Amino acid sequence: MGFLDGKKALIVGVASNRSIAWGVAEAMHAQGAELAFTYQTEKLKSRVDKIAEATGSNLVLECDVEHDEHIDRVFDQLSDAWGRVDIIIHAVGFAPRDQLQGTFAEAVTREGFRIAHDISAYSFAALAKAGRPLMGADSSLLTLSYLGAVRAMPYYNVMGPAKASLEACVRYLAQSLGPDGIRVNGISAGPIKTLAAAGISNFRKMLDHVETRAPLRRTITAREVGDVAAFLCSDLARGVTGEITYVDSGYNILGMAELS
């Protein structure tokens, strides 16, 4: 028996078993949830198929969140397969590579800013809007953020404002959907060595920094994020909505790095 027994969860954004989304899928599967997955392109489908197989799922659906018709089609397919959706996990974030180099002022462009916000923030609202008709009381939406939403971080650049927008979406969606009994939360995860992180300059130094300064003196794992995600989407967290929960070994509480 798991605390997600009977729940049906859509996970959007898992691209490999080296991702936070995989940690979420693994944890939710362990707690009894029935899962469905999306893939962005045919090139990524085989990876997602393997993840679905590992979690006992046969629902792998195409969805590029840049296209509303893709999002609508996913929920049409889930309506046919399940009749309802209890959980939506949004694990989507993207900015063009040139936007993550140098300083924010040097790198930012109008088009880069638009793309980062559209894919990383608006897509969460779009999924909530399209999925709402299939979600009843005690349903949950959850997204993944990062400390760069509230603090200036080296090389994160345009993704910082995009994640800030995403966190604002959490609050506004929580206020909008709360009367329907639908909860909306986010997790701000510390740096994890994932496939996506490979594109961030000096990422190894970021990991070393957290390991030496975070209160727990270590980085975190994708499964640790997944366990918190499973809790937040369960009835155990039925009184929690509109929150950004940090899973980062306590790094976010520090006001100044150690001086010694």
C-alpha positions in Angstrom: 0.0 0.0 0.0 1.3 3.4 -0.9 0.0 6.9 -0.2 -0.7 7.5 -3.9 -2.7 4.3 -4.5 -5.5 4.9 -7.0 -4.0 8.2 -8.2 -3.5 8.8 -11.9 -0.5 11.1 -12.6 0.6 12.7 -15.9 4.4 13.5 -15.9 5.3 16.1 -18.5 9.0 16.6 -19.3 10.8 13.4 -18.4 13.5 13.0 -21.1 15.9 10.4 -19.5 16.7 8.5 -16.3 19.2 11.2 -15.6 16.5 13.8 -14.8 14.6 15.1 -11.8 11.4 14.1 -13.5 12.6 10.5 -13.4 13.1 10.8 -9.7 9.5 12.0 -9.4 8.2 9.2 -11.6 10.2 6.6 -9.6 8.9 7.9 -6.2 5.2 8.1 -7.4 5.4 4.7 -8.9 6.7 3.3 -5.6 3.8 4.9 -3.8 1.2 3.3 -6.0 0.4 6.0 -8.6 -0.6 5.0 -12.2 1.6 7.0 -14.5 1.4 8.5 -18.0 4.3 10.3 -19.7 4.8 12.7 -22.6 7.7 13.0 -25.0 8.6 16.1 -27.0 10.0 14.6 -30.3 10.3 11.2 -31.9 14.0 11.3 -31.1 13.2 11.2 -27.4 10.3 8.7 -27.5 12.5 5.6 -27.1 14.0 7.0 -23.9 10.5 7.8 -22.5 9.2 4.3 -23.6 11.9 2.7 -21.4 11.0 4.9 -18.4 7.3 4.1 -18.9 8.1 0.4 -19.1 10.1 0.6 -15.9 7.1 2.1 -14.1 4.5 -0.3 -15.5 3.0 2.4 -17.8 1.8 2.0 -21.4 0.7 5.6 -21.8 3.4 7.6 -23.7 2.0 10.6 -25.5 3.5 13.2 -27.8 3.4 16.7 -26.4 5.5 19.7 -27.4 4.3 22.3 -24.9 4.9 25.1 -27.4 1.8 23.9 -29.2 -1.7 24.2 -27.6 -3.0 21.5 -29.9 -0.5 19.0 -28.5 -1.6 19.8 -25.0 -5.3 19.5 -25.8 -4.7 16.2 -27.6 -2.9 14.8 -24.5 -5.9 15.4 -22.3 -8.3 14.1 -24.9 -6.2 10.9 -24.9 -6.2 10.7 -21.1 -9.9 11.3 -21.0 -10.4 8.2 -23.2 -7.8 6.1 -21.3 -8.5 7.2 -17.7 -11.6 9.5 -17.5 -9.8 11.7 -15.1 -6.4 13.0 -14.0 -5.4 13.4 -10.3 -1.9 14.8 -10.7 0.0 16.8 -13.3 3.7 17.1 -12.9 5.3 19.9 -14.9 9.1 19.3 -15.4 9.7 21.6 -18.3 12.3 24.3 -18.7 14.3 25.6 -21.6 16.2 28.6 -22.8 18.4 28.8 -25.9 22.0 27.9 -25.1 23.3 31.4 -26.0 21.1 32.8 -23.2 23.0 30.8 -20.6 26.5 32.2 -21.4 28.2 35.3 -20.0 26.1 37.8 -17.9 22.4 38.4 -18.1 22.8 41.9 -19.6 25.2 40.5 -22.3 23.2 37.4 -23.2 19.5 38.4 -23.0 17.6 38.9 -26.3 13.9 39.6 -26.9 13.5 36.2 -28.6 15.5 34.3 -25.9 13.4 36.0 -23.2 10.2 35.0 -25.0 11.2 31.4 -25.5 12.3 30.9 -21.9 9.1 32.3 -20.5 6.8 30.5 -23.0 8.3 27.0 -22.4 9.4 27.3 -18.8 6.4 29.2 -17.3 3.4 29.6 -19.6 3.4 25.9 -20.3 2.5 25.2 -16.7 -0.5 27.5 -16.9 -1.5 25.9 -20.2 -1.4 22.4 -18.8 -3.5 23.5 -15.8 -6.1 25.2 -18.0 -6.3 22.2 -20.4 -6.3 19.6 -17.6 -8.8 21.3 -15.4 -11.9 19.6 -16.8 -10.4 16.2 -15.9 -9.4 17.2 -12.4 -11.7 16.9 -9.4 -11.4 17.8 -5.7 -8.1 16.6 -4.1 -6.2 16.8 -7.4 -2.8 18.4 -7.6 -0.5 20.2 -9.9 3.2 20.5 -9.2 6.1 22.2 -11.0 9.9 22.3 -10.6 11.8 25.6 -9.9 15.2 26.7 -8.7 16.8 29.2 -6.4 17.6 31.4 -9.4 14.0 32.5 -9.4 14.6 34.7 -6.3 18.3 35.3 -6.3 20.8 36.2 -9.1 22.8 33.1 -9.9 25.8 33.0 -12.2 25.1 31.8 -15.8 21.4 31.2 -15.0 20.5 34.5 -16.8 17.1 34.5 -18.5 16.0 31.3 -16.7 15.9 33.3 -13.5 13.1 35.6 -14.6 11.4 32.6 -16.3 11.4 30.6 -13.0 10.2 33.7 -11.1 7.3 33.8 -13.5 6.7 30.1 -13.0 6.6 30.6 -9.2 4.1 33.4 -9.6 2.0 31.1 -11.7 2.0 28.6 -8.8 0.4 31.3 -6.5 -2.1 32.5 -9.1 -3.2 29.0 -10.1 -3.5 28.0 -6.5 -5.8 31.0 -5.9 -7.8 30.3 -9.1 -8.2 26.5 -8.7 -8.5 26.3 -4.9 -12.3 26.7 -4.9 -12.4 23.5 -7.0 -10.3 21.7 -4.5 -7.3 21.6 -6.8 -3.9 22.3 -5.1 -0.9 23.8 -6.9 2.6 23.7 -5.5 6.2 23.9 -6.6 9.6 22.4 -5.6 12.7 24.5 -5.7 15.4 21.8 -6.1 19.1 22.3 -5.4 21.6 21.6 -8.2 21.6 18.0 -9.3 23.9 16.3 -11.9 21.3 15.8 -14.6 21.4 15.6 -18.4 19.9 19.1 -18.6 22.5 20.5 -16.1 25.3 19.6 -18.6 24.5 22.8 -20.5 25.2 25.1 -17.5 28.7 26.6 -17.4 30.8 25.7 -14.4 28.1 23.3 -13.0 30.7 21.2 -11.3 31.8 24.2 -9.3 28.2 24.9 -8.3 27.9 21.3 -6.9 31.2 21.7 -5.0 30.0 25.0 -3.6 26.8 23.5 -2.2 28.6 20.5 -0.8 30.9 22.6 1.3 28.4 25.3 2.4 24.8 23.9 2.6 23.8 23.0 6.2 23.7 19.3 5.3 27.1 19.5 3.6 25.9 17.6 0.6 23.9 18.0 -2.6 20.6 16.2 -3.2 19.4 13.4 -5.4 16.5 13.3 -7.9 14.8 10.7 -5.8 14.9 13.0 -2.8 13.0 15.6 -4.9 10.7 12.9 -6.1 9.8 11.8 -2.5 8.8 15.4 -1.6 6.8 15.7 -4.9 5.0 12.5 -4.1 4.1 13.8 -0.6 2.9 17.2 -1.9 0.6 15.5 -4.5 -0.8 13.1 -1.9 -3.7 13.5 0.5 -1.1 13.8 3.3 -0.5 17.4 2.0 -4.2 18.2 1.5 -3.8 21.5 3.4 -0.9 22.7 1.4 -1.3 24.9 -1.8 0.5 27.8 -3.4 3.8 26.9 -1.8 7.4 26.6 -3.1 9.1 23.9 -1.1 12.9 23.9 -1.1 14.7 20.6 -1.4 18.3 21.7 -1.4 20.1 20.5 1.8 19.1 23.9 3.3 21.2 26.0 1.0 18.4 28.6 0.5 18.5 29.6 4.2 22.0 31.0 4.0 22.5 34.8 3.9 26.2 34.7 3.3 28.6 32.0 2.4 31.0 30.9 5.1 34.0 33.3 5.3 36.5 30.8 6.5 
